[in-house]
């Protein structure tokens, strides 16, 4: 099973801009929204150093990690490659 972990924070400006894109994507792709301030253990587990960051998982294994704001088409392209 494939999944995207979306790491962000409420105070992060780029995260606020990226969230509507990820919410739209979550209608067709499984996305777990993770606030780094509320989930420091999970953030550390995936070595999140900047936000927003997407972690692409396949069968529970990290396949790809992409920091920064991406377009909807970029996210879907990565998703289709894993």
C-alpha positions in Angstrom: 0.0 0.0 0.0 1.2 3.5 -0.9 0.8 6.6 1.3 2.0 10.1 1.6 3.0 11.7 4.9 2.6 15.5 4.8 4.7 17.2 7.5 3.8 20.8 8.3 3.0 23.3 11.1 0.3 25.8 11.7 2.8 28.7 11.9 4.5 27.8 8.6 3.7 30.2 5.7 4.7 27.8 2.8 2.7 25.0 4.6 -0.4 27.2 4.6 0.0 27.7 0.8 0.7 24.0 0.2 -2.1 22.6 2.4 -5.0 23.2 -0.1 -3.0 21.3 -2.8 -2.5 18.4 -0.5 -6.1 18.4 0.7 -7.2 18.2 -3.0 -4.8 15.3 -3.6 -6.1 13.5 -0.5 -9.4 13.0 -2.3 -7.7 10.4 -4.5 -4.4 9.5 -2.8 -4.0 8.5 0.9 -2.4 11.4 2.7 -1.6 11.6 6.4 -1.4 15.2 7.7 1.2 15.5 10.4 1.9 18.6 12.5 5.6 18.5 13.5 4.9 20.4 16.8 2.3 17.8 17.8 4.2 14.8 16.6 7.9 15.3 17.3 8.6 11.6 17.6 7.3 10.8 14.1 9.1 13.9 12.7 12.3 12.6 14.2 11.7 9.1 12.9 11.6 10.4 9.4 14.4 13.0 10.0 12.3 16.0 9.0 14.6 19.0 8.9 12.4 21.5 7.1 8.7 21.9 6.4 6.6 21.4 4.4 8.0 17.9 3.6 6.4 15.0 1.9 7.4 11.4 2.6 6.3 8.8 0.1 5.8 5.4 1.6 5.3 2.0 -0.1 4.5 -0.9 2.1 5.6 1.1 5.1 9.0 1.8 3.6 10.2 5.3 2.8 10.6 5.5 -1.0 11.1 9.3 -1.6 11.2 12.4 0.5 10.6 15.9 -0.9 10.9 19.1 1.1 9.3 22.3 -0.1 6.1 23.2 -1.9 5.3 21.2 -5.0 2.6 21.5 -7.6 -0.2 19.0 -7.7 1.2 17.5 -10.9 4.6 17.1 -9.3 3.2 15.2 -6.3 1.1 13.0 -8.6 4.1 12.3 -10.8 6.2 11.1 -7.9 3.3 9.1 -6.6 2.9 7.3 -10.0 6.7 6.5 -10.0 6.6 4.6 -6.7 
